[in-house]
Amino acid sequence: MPLKQEHLKKAEDNEKLALRLDLSISSAPNWAIVITFYSALHYIEAYFADQNKHYRLHRVRDSMIQRDPKIRRAFRSYQRLSDCSEQARYEADFFDEGQYVNIRKNLDDIKAVVVPLL
């Protein structure tokens, strides 16, 4: 199972990659949202890895976030990113740059909760 530092590296790399996409390309904001969600996932997994816990299934991870008193307040932002990521991947809709910038704030909210605990 990945260690906390490995999850952090993935989270940081994904975050940097999402910020480097050319958002003027019509599908780029969608992919930026997907990448940003996976950044959030790895920040959350870094927190759990520090406790020697690992969750491969999204529904199990969702439940554990909601049950953990230290990070449960990040769940709403995590769920928003997850929902937008699914919409970006599976729907024929295109998010625009402004929507991505707004949705990305959820990652900042998650980091504000999780990073101080690492």
DSSP file (Angstrom, degrees, kcal/mol; ACC not computed):
  #  RESIDUE AA STRUCTURE BP1 BP2  ACC     N-H-->O    O-->H-N    N-H-->O    O-->H-N    TCO  KAPPA ALPHA  PHI   PSI    X-CA   Y-CA   Z-CA
    1    1 A M              0   0    0      0, 0.0    53,-0.0     0, 0.0    51,-0.0   0.000 360.0 360.0 360.0 142.9    0.0    0.0    0.0
    2    2 A P        -     0   0    0      0, 0.0     2,-0.1     0, 0.0     0, 0.0  -0.274 360.0-125.5 -63.7 147.3    1.3    3.5   -0.8
    3    3 A L     >  -     0   0    0      1,-0.1     4,-2.1    49,-0.0     3,-0.3  -0.424  28.0-100.3 -86.3 165.7    2.8    5.5    2.0
    4    4 A K  H  > S+     0   0    0      1,-0.2     4,-2.5     2,-0.2     5,-0.2   0.904 123.0  51.8 -52.3 -46.3    1.7    9.0    3.1
    5    5 A Q  H  > S+     0   0    0      1,-0.2     4,-2.3     2,-0.2    -1,-0.2   0.851 107.3  52.5 -64.3 -35.0    4.6   10.6    1.2
    6    6 A E  H  > S+     0   0    0     -3,-0.3     4,-2.1     2,-0.2    -1,-0.2   0.903 110.6  47.3 -67.7 -40.4    3.7    8.7   -2.0
    7    7 A H  H  X S+     0   0    0     -4,-2.1     4,-2.8     2,-0.2    -2,-0.2   0.911 111.6  51.4 -65.4 -41.0    0.1   10.0   -1.8
    8    8 A L  H  X S+     0   0    0     -4,-2.5     4,-2.8    -5,-0.2     5,-0.2   0.907 108.3  51.4 -62.5 -41.3    1.3   13.5   -1.1
    9    9 A K  H  X S+     0   0    0     -4,-2.3     4,-2.7     2,-0.2     5,-0.2   0.928 112.3  46.3 -61.6 -44.9    3.6   13.4   -4.1
   10   10 A K  H  X S+     0   0    0     -4,-2.1     4,-2.8     2,-0.2     5,-0.2   0.925 112.5  50.6 -62.5 -44.5    0.7   12.3   -6.3
   11   11 A A  H  X S+     0   0    0     -4,-2.8     4,-2.2     1,-0.2    -2,-0.2   0.933 114.1  43.8 -59.3 -47.4   -1.6   14.9   -4.9
   12   12 A E  H  X S+     0   0    0     -4,-2.8     4,-2.4     2,-0.2    -2,-0.2   0.910 114.2  49.4 -66.4 -43.5    1.0   17.7   -5.5
   13   13 A D  H  X S+     0   0    0     -4,-2.7     4,-2.5    -5,-0.2    -2,-0.2   0.919 112.1  48.5 -62.5 -43.8    1.9   16.5   -9.0
   14   14 A N  H  X S+     0   0    0     -4,-2.8     4,-2.6    -5,-0.2     5,-0.2   0.914 110.7  51.3 -62.3 -42.2   -1.8   16.2  -10.0
   15   15 A E  H  X S+     0   0    0     -4,-2.2     4,-1.7    -5,-0.2    -2,-0.2   0.926 111.6  46.7 -61.4 -45.1   -2.5   19.7   -8.6
   16   16 A K  H  X S+     0   0    0     -4,-2.4     4,-0.9     1,-0.2    -1,-0.2   0.911 111.9  51.2 -62.7 -42.9    0.4   21.1  -10.6
   17   17 A L  H >X S+     0   0    0     -4,-2.5     3,-1.0     1,-0.2     4,-0.7   0.929 107.6  51.8 -62.1 -46.1   -0.6   19.3  -13.8
   18   18 A A  H >< S+     0   0    0     -4,-2.6     3,-0.8     1,-0.3    -1,-0.2   0.884 109.0  51.6 -58.4 -38.5   -4.2   20.6  -13.5
   19   19 A L  H 3< S+     0   0    0     -4,-1.7    -1,-0.3     1,-0.2    -2,-0.2   0.674 106.2  55.7 -73.3 -16.4   -2.9   24.2  -13.2
   20   20 A R  H << S+     0   0    0     -3,-1.0    -1,-0.2    -4,-0.9    -2,-0.2   0.550  80.4 111.5 -93.7  -8.4   -0.8   23.8  -16.3
   21   21 A L  S << S-     0   0    0     -3,-0.8     2,-1.2    -4,-0.7    -3,-0.0  -0.356  77.6-115.5 -67.0 145.4   -3.5   22.8  -18.7
   22   22 A D    >   -     0   0    0      1,-0.2     3,-1.9     2,-0.0     6,-0.2  -0.709  28.9-166.0 -80.7  99.0   -4.5   25.3  -21.4
   23   23 A L  T 3  S+     0   0    0     -2,-1.2    74,-0.2     1,-0.3    -1,-0.2   0.519  77.0  76.4 -71.8  -4.2   -8.0   26.0  -20.3
   24   24 A S  T 3  S+     0   0    0      4,-0.1     2,-0.4    72,-0.1    -1,-0.3   0.659  74.3  91.3 -78.8 -14.4   -8.8   27.6  -23.6
   25   25 A I  S X  S-     0   0    0     -3,-1.9     3,-1.7     1,-0.1    -4,-0.0  -0.695  88.8-125.5 -78.2 130.4   -9.1   24.2  -25.2
   26   26 A S  T 3  S+     0   0    0     -2,-0.4     4,-0.3     1,-0.3    -1,-0.1   0.785 105.1  39.2 -55.5 -35.6  -12.7   23.1  -24.8
   27   27 A S  T 3> S+     0   0    0      1,-0.2     4,-1.9     2,-0.1    -1,-0.3   0.592  94.2  86.9 -90.0  -9.0  -12.1   19.8  -23.0
   28   28 A A  H <> S+     0   0    0     -3,-1.7     4,-2.7    -6,-0.2     5,-0.2   0.896  84.2  53.0 -62.5 -43.5   -9.3   21.1  -20.8
   29   29 A P  H  > S+     0   0    0      0, 0.0     4,-2.0     0, 0.0    -1,-0.2   0.893 108.5  53.0 -60.2 -35.2  -11.4   22.4  -17.9
   30   30 A N  H  > S+     0   0    0     -4,-0.3     4,-2.1    65,-0.3    -2,-0.2   0.948 112.3  43.3 -61.0 -47.7  -13.1   19.0  -17.7
   31   31 A W  H  X S+     0   0    0     -4,-1.9     4,-2.7     1,-0.2     5,-0.2   0.853 109.9  56.8 -68.6 -32.9   -9.8   17.2  -17.5
   32   32 A A  H  X S+     0   0    0     -4,-2.7     4,-2.3     2,-0.2    -1,-0.2   0.893 107.6  49.2 -62.8 -38.7   -8.6   19.8  -15.0
   33   33 A I  H  X S+     0   0    0     -4,-2.0     4,-2.4    -5,-0.2    -2,-0.2   0.924 111.4  48.6 -65.5 -44.5  -11.5   19.0  -12.8
   34   34 A V  H  X S+     0   0    0     -4,-2.1     4,-2.0     1,-0.2    -2,-0.2   0.940 113.9  45.9 -60.6 -47.8  -10.9   15.3  -13.0
   35   35 A I  H  X S+     0   0    0     -4,-2.7     4,-1.7     1,-0.2    -1,-0.2   0.889 111.3  52.9 -63.8 -39.6   -7.2   15.7  -12.2
   36   36 A T  H  X S+     0   0    0     -4,-2.3     4,-2.3    -5,-0.2    -1,-0.2   0.890 106.4  53.2 -64.7 -39.3   -8.1   18.1   -9.3
   37   37 A F  H  X S+     0   0    0     -4,-2.4     4,-2.7     1,-0.2    -1,-0.2   0.935 108.7  49.1 -59.7 -44.8  -10.4   15.5   -7.9
   38   38 A Y  H  X S+     0   0    0     -4,-2.0     4,-1.8     1,-0.2    -1,-0.2   0.801 107.0  55.8 -69.1 -26.1   -7.7   12.9   -7.9
   39   39 A S  H  X S+     0   0    0     -4,-1.7     4,-1.9     2,-0.2    -1,-0.2   0.947 109.3  46.8 -63.0 -48.5   -5.4   15.4   -6.2
   40   40 A A  H  X S+     0   0    0     -4,-2.3     4,-2.5     1,-0.2    -2,-0.2   0.915 109.0  55.1 -58.7 -44.5   -8.0   15.7   -3.4
   41   41 A L  H  X S+     0   0    0     -4,-2.7     4,-2.7     1,-0.2    -1,-0.2   0.906 108.6  48.0 -56.3 -43.1   -8.3   11.9   -3.3
   42   42 A H  H  X S+     0   0    0     -4,-1.8     4,-2.0     2,-0.2    -1,-0.2   0.820 108.3  53.5 -73.8 -29.4   -4.6   11.6   -2.7
   43   43 A Y  H  X S+     0   0    0     -4,-1.9     4,-1.7     2,-0.2    -1,-0.2   0.932 112.8  45.5 -63.7 -44.1   -4.5   14.2    0.0
   44   44 A I  H  X S+     0   0    0     -4,-2.5     4,-2.2     1,-0.2    -2,-0.2   0.926 112.7  49.8 -63.1 -45.2   -7.3   12.3    1.8
   45   45 A E  H  X S+     0   0    0     -4,-2.7     4,-3.0     1,-0.2    -1,-0.2   0.833 105.6  57.2 -65.6 -31.6   -5.5    9.0    1.2
   46   46 A A  H  X S+     0   0    0     -4,-2.0     4,-1.6     2,-0.2    -1,-0.2   0.918 106.9  49.8 -62.0 -42.6   -2.2   10.5    2.6
   47   47 A Y  H  < S+     0   0    0     -4,-1.7     4,-0.4     1,-0.2    -2,-0.2   0.941 115.0  42.6 -60.0 -48.5   -4.2   11.3    5.8
   48   48 A F  H ><>S+     0   0    0     -4,-2.2     5,-2.3     1,-0.2     3,-1.6   0.883 108.6  58.4 -68.5 -37.4   -5.5    7.8    6.0
   49   49 A A  H ><5S+     0   0    0     -4,-3.0     3,-2.0     1,-0.3    -1,-0.2   0.848  96.3  63.5 -60.8 -33.0   -2.1    6.2    5.1
   50   50 A D  T 3<5S+     0   0    0     -4,-1.6    -1,-0.3     1,-0.3    -2,-0.2   0.727 106.9  44.2 -62.5 -20.7   -0.6    8.0    8.1
   51   51 A Q  T < 5S-     0   0    0     -3,-1.6    -1,-0.3    -4,-0.4    -2,-0.2   0.207 122.7-108.7-103.9  10.5   -3.0    5.8   10.2
   52   52 A N  T < 5S+     0   0    0     -3,-2.0     2,-0.4     1,-0.3    -3,-0.2   0.851  78.5 132.1  60.2  37.5   -2.2    2.7    8.2
   53   53 A K      < -     0   0    0     -5,-2.3     2,-0.4    -8,-0.2    -1,-0.3  -0.933  32.9-176.7-117.5 143.7   -5.6    2.8    6.5
   54   54 A H        -     0   0    0     -2,-0.4     2,-0.5    -3,-0.1    -9,-0.0  -0.994   8.1-166.7-143.9 132.2   -6.2    2.5    2.8
   55   55 A Y        +     0   0    0     -2,-0.4    -7,-0.0     1,-0.1    -2,-0.0  -0.948  11.2 174.2-126.3 113.1   -9.5    2.7    0.9
   56   56 A R        +     0   0    0     -2,-0.5     2,-0.4     5,-0.0    -1,-0.1   0.794  64.1  73.6 -85.3 -30.7   -9.6    1.6   -2.7
   57   57 A L  S  > S-     0   0    0      1,-0.1     4,-2.5     2,-0.0     5,-0.2  -0.712  73.7-141.9 -91.6 133.7  -13.4    1.9   -3.2
   58   58 A H  H  > S+     0   0    0     -2,-0.4     4,-3.1     1,-0.2     5,-0.2   0.907 101.0  52.4 -59.2 -43.7  -14.8    5.4   -3.5
   59   59 A R  H  > S+     0   0    0      1,-0.2     4,-1.8     2,-0.2    -1,-0.2   0.859 111.0  47.2 -65.3 -34.1  -17.9    4.6   -1.6
   60   60 A V  H  > S+     0   0    0      2,-0.2     4,-2.4     1,-0.2    -1,-0.2   0.930 113.2  48.3 -70.6 -45.3  -15.9    3.2    1.3
   61   61 A R  H  X S+     0   0    0     -4,-2.5     4,-2.5     2,-0.2     5,-0.2   0.924 109.9  53.3 -59.5 -45.1  -13.6    6.2    1.3
   62   62 A D  H  X S+     0   0    0     -4,-3.1     4,-2.0     1,-0.2    -1,-0.2   0.930 110.3  47.3 -55.0 -47.1  -16.6    8.5    1.2
   63   63 A S  H  X S+     0   0    0     -4,-1.8     4,-1.5     1,-0.2    -1,-0.2   0.897 111.4  50.2 -62.9 -41.6  -18.0    6.8    4.3
   64   64 A M  H  X S+     0   0    0     -4,-2.4     4,-1.3     2,-0.2    -1,-0.2   0.855 107.8  53.2 -69.2 -34.6  -14.8    6.9    6.2
   65   65 A I  H >< S+     0   0    0     -4,-2.5     3,-0.5     1,-0.2     6,-0.2   0.942 110.4  48.2 -62.4 -45.8  -14.3   10.6    5.5
   66   66 A Q  H 3< S+     0   0    0     -4,-2.0    -2,-0.2     1,-0.2    -1,-0.2   0.788 113.1  48.2 -65.7 -28.1  -17.8   11.3    6.9
   67   67 A R  H 3< S+     0   0    0     -4,-1.5    -1,-0.2    -5,-0.2    -2,-0.2   0.672  90.1  90.7 -86.2 -18.5  -17.1    9.2   10.0
   68   68 A D    XX  -     0   0    0     -4,-1.3     4,-2.0    -3,-0.5     3,-1.0  -0.697  63.8-156.2 -86.0 114.5  -13.7   10.7   10.8
   69   69 A P  T 34 S+     0   0    0      0, 0.0     4,-0.2     0, 0.0    -1,-0.2   0.748  89.9  56.8 -63.0 -23.0  -14.2   13.7   13.2
   70   70 A K  T 34 S+     0   0    0      1,-0.1    -5,-0.1     2,-0.1    47,-0.0   0.779 123.6  18.8 -79.4 -26.5  -11.0   15.3   12.2
   71   71 A I  T X4 S+     0   0    0     -3,-1.0     3,-2.5    -6,-0.2     4,-0.3   0.427  89.2 103.6-124.6  -0.4  -11.8   15.5    8.4
   72   72 A R  G >< S+     0   0    0     -4,-2.0     3,-1.7     1,-0.3     4,-0.4   0.803  75.3  65.7 -58.4 -28.3  -15.5   15.2    8.1
   73   73 A R  G 3  S+     0   0    0      1,-0.3     4,-0.3    -4,-0.2    -1,-0.3   0.650  96.0  58.9 -69.7 -11.0  -15.9   18.9    7.5
   74   74 A A  G <> S+     0   0    0     -3,-2.5     4,-2.3    -9,-0.2    -1,-0.3   0.534  82.3  88.5 -86.9  -8.1  -14.0   18.4    4.2
   75   75 A F  H <> S+     0   0    0     -3,-1.7     4,-3.4    -4,-0.3     5,-0.3   0.894  80.5  54.7 -63.2 -41.9  -16.6   15.9    2.9
   76   76 A R  H  > S+     0   0    0     -4,-0.4     4,-2.1     1,-0.2    -1,-0.2   0.917 112.9  43.5 -59.3 -43.3  -18.9   18.4    1.3
   77   77 A S  H  > S+     0   0    0     -4,-0.3     4,-2.2     2,-0.2    -1,-0.2   0.892 114.5  50.5 -67.9 -39.4  -16.0   19.9   -0.8
   78   78 A Y  H  X S+     0   0    0     -4,-2.3     4,-2.5     2,-0.2    -2,-0.2   0.923 111.2  48.1 -63.2 -44.4  -14.7   16.4   -1.6
   79   79 A Q  H  X S+     0   0    0     -4,-3.4     4,-3.0     2,-0.2     5,-0.2   0.886 109.1  53.6 -64.8 -39.1  -18.2   15.3   -2.7
   80   80 A R  H  X S+     0   0    0     -4,-2.1     4,-2.5    -5,-0.3     5,-0.2   0.932 111.2  45.7 -61.2 -46.0  -18.5   18.4   -4.9
   81   81 A L  H  X S+     0   0    0     -4,-2.2     4,-2.5     2,-0.2    -2,-0.2   0.917 113.3  50.2 -63.2 -42.5  -15.2   17.6   -6.6
   82   82 A S  H  X S+     0   0    0     -4,-2.5     4,-2.4     2,-0.2    -2,-0.2   0.937 112.0  47.0 -60.6 -47.7  -16.2   13.9   -7.0
   83   83 A D  H  X S+     0   0    0     -4,-3.0     4,-2.3     1,-0.2    -2,-0.2   0.919 114.1  46.8 -62.3 -44.2  -19.6   14.8   -8.5
   84   84 A C  H  X S+     0   0    0     -4,-2.5     4,-2.7    -5,-0.2    -1,-0.2   0.870 110.2  54.3 -66.5 -36.0  -18.1   17.4  -10.9
   85   85 A S  H  X S+     0   0    0     -4,-2.5     4,-2.0    -5,-0.2    -2,-0.2   0.923 109.7  46.8 -63.2 -44.4  -15.4   14.9  -11.9
   86   86 A E  H  X S+     0   0    0     -4,-2.4     4,-2.8     2,-0.2     5,-0.4   0.917 112.9  49.2 -63.6 -42.6  -18.0   12.3  -12.8
   87   87 A Q  H  X S+     0   0    0     -4,-2.3     4,-2.0     1,-0.2     6,-0.3   0.914 110.8  50.6 -62.2 -42.5  -20.0   14.9  -14.7
   88   88 A A  H  < S+     0   0    0     -4,-2.7    -1,-0.2     1,-0.2    -2,-0.2   0.852 117.4  40.1 -64.1 -34.9  -16.8   15.9  -16.6
   89   89 A R  H  < S+     0   0    0     -4,-2.0    -2,-0.2    -5,-0.2    -1,-0.2   0.873 127.4  26.2 -81.6 -38.8  -16.0   12.3  -17.5
   90   90 A Y  H  < S+     0   0    0     -4,-2.8     2,-0.2    -5,-0.2    -3,-0.2   0.633 104.5  73.5-110.0 -16.0  -19.4   10.9  -18.3
   91   91 A E  S  < S-     0   0    0     -4,-2.0     0, 0.0    -5,-0.4     0, 0.0  -0.607  75.8-126.6 -97.4 161.1  -21.6   13.7  -19.5
   92   92 A A  S    S+     0   0    0     -2,-0.2     2,-0.1     2,-0.1    -1,-0.1   0.347  75.6 113.5 -86.6   7.1  -21.4   15.5  -22.8
   93   93 A D        -     0   0    0     -6,-0.3     2,-0.5   -63,-0.0    -2,-0.1  -0.408  58.4-143.0 -76.9 154.9  -21.3   18.8  -21.0
   94   94 A F        -     0   0    0     -2,-0.1     2,-0.2   -64,-0.0   -67,-0.1  -0.983   6.6-146.3-119.5 124.4  -18.2   21.1  -21.1
   95   95 A F        -     0   0    0     -2,-0.5   -65,-0.3   -68,-0.1     2,-0.2  -0.534  20.1-137.3 -76.0 153.5  -17.2   23.0  -18.1
   96   96 A D     >  -     0   0    0     -2,-0.2     4,-2.4   -67,-0.1     5,-0.2  -0.585  27.2 -95.7-106.9 176.7  -15.6   26.4  -18.8
   97   97 A E  H  > S+     0   0    0      1,-0.2     4,-2.6   -74,-0.2     5,-0.2   0.896 122.8  51.8 -59.4 -43.5  -12.5   28.0  -17.3
   98   98 A G  H  > S+     0   0    0      1,-0.2     4,-1.9     2,-0.2    -1,-0.2   0.895 109.7  49.4 -62.0 -40.8  -14.6   30.1  -14.8
   99   99 A Q  H  > S+     0   0    0      2,-0.2     4,-2.9     1,-0.2    -1,-0.2   0.909 110.3  51.3 -64.5 -41.3  -16.4   27.0  -13.6
  100  100 A Y  H  X S+     0   0    0     -4,-2.4     4,-3.0     1,-0.2    -2,-0.2   0.938 107.9  51.7 -60.5 -46.3  -13.1   25.2  -13.2
  101  101 A V  H  X S+     0   0    0     -4,-2.6     4,-0.7     1,-0.2    -1,-0.2   0.901 113.7  45.0 -57.9 -41.2  -11.7   28.1  -11.1
  102  102 A N  H >< S+     0   0    0     -4,-1.9     3,-0.8     1,-0.2     4,-0.3   0.921 114.8  46.6 -68.7 -44.5  -14.8   28.0   -8.9
  103  103 A I  H >< S+     0   0    0     -4,-2.9     3,-1.8     1,-0.2     4,-0.4   0.853 103.1  64.6 -66.3 -35.1  -14.8   24.2   -8.5
  104  104 A R  H >X S+     0   0    0     -4,-3.0     3,-1.5     1,-0.3     4,-1.1   0.758  83.8  75.6 -61.6 -25.5  -11.1   24.1   -7.8
  105  105 A K  H <X S+     0   0    0     -3,-0.8     4,-2.0    -4,-0.7    -1,-0.3   0.761  82.8  69.1 -58.9 -23.9  -11.7   26.1   -4.6
  106  106 A N  H <> S+     0   0    0     -3,-1.8     4,-2.1    -4,-0.3    -1,-0.3   0.859  94.7  54.1 -63.0 -34.6  -13.0   22.8   -3.2
  107  107 A L  H <> S+     0   0    0     -3,-1.5     4,-2.9    -4,-0.4     5,-0.2   0.917 106.0  52.0 -64.9 -41.8   -9.4   21.4   -3.3
  108  108 A D  H  X S+     0   0    0     -4,-1.1     4,-2.1     1,-0.2    -2,-0.2   0.903 109.2  50.5 -59.7 -40.6   -8.2   24.4   -1.2
  109  109 A D  H  X S+     0   0    0     -4,-2.0     4,-1.0     2,-0.2    -1,-0.2   0.904 111.5  47.7 -63.5 -41.8  -11.0   23.7    1.3
  110  110 A I  H >X S+     0   0    0     -4,-2.1     4,-2.9     1,-0.2     3,-0.6   0.925 111.5  49.8 -65.1 -45.8   -9.9   20.1    1.6
  111  111 A K  H 3X S+     0   0    0     -4,-2.9     4,-1.7     1,-0.2    -1,-0.2   0.871 103.8  59.8 -62.5 -36.3   -6.2   21.0    1.9
  112  112 A A  H 3< S+     0   0    0     -4,-2.1    -1,-0.2    -5,-0.2    -2,-0.2   0.824 115.0  36.1 -61.9 -30.5   -7.1   23.5    4.7
  113  113 A V  H << S+     0   0    0     -4,-1.0     4,-0.3    -3,-0.6    -2,-0.2   0.898 126.4  34.0 -85.0 -46.9   -8.5   20.6    6.7
  114  114 A V  H >< S+     0   0    0     -4,-2.9     3,-1.7     1,-0.2     4,-0.5   0.911 105.4  62.0 -84.7 -45.6   -6.2   17.7    5.8
  115  115 A V  G >< S+     0   0    0     -4,-1.7     3,-1.7    -5,-0.3    -1,-0.2   0.871  99.4  55.6 -57.6 -42.4   -2.7   19.2    5.3
  116  116 A P  G 3  S+     0   0    0      0, 0.0    -1,-0.3     0, 0.0    -2,-0.1   0.745 105.6  55.6 -61.9 -18.8   -2.3   20.5    8.9
  117  117 A L  G <         0   0    0     -3,-1.7    -2,-0.2    -4,-0.3    -3,-0.1   0.538 360.0 360.0 -87.5  -7.6   -3.0   16.9   10.1
  118  118 A L    <         0   0    0     -3,-1.7    -1,-0.2    -4,-0.5    -3,-0.1   0.461 360.0 360.0 -88.3 360.0   -0.2   15.3    8.1
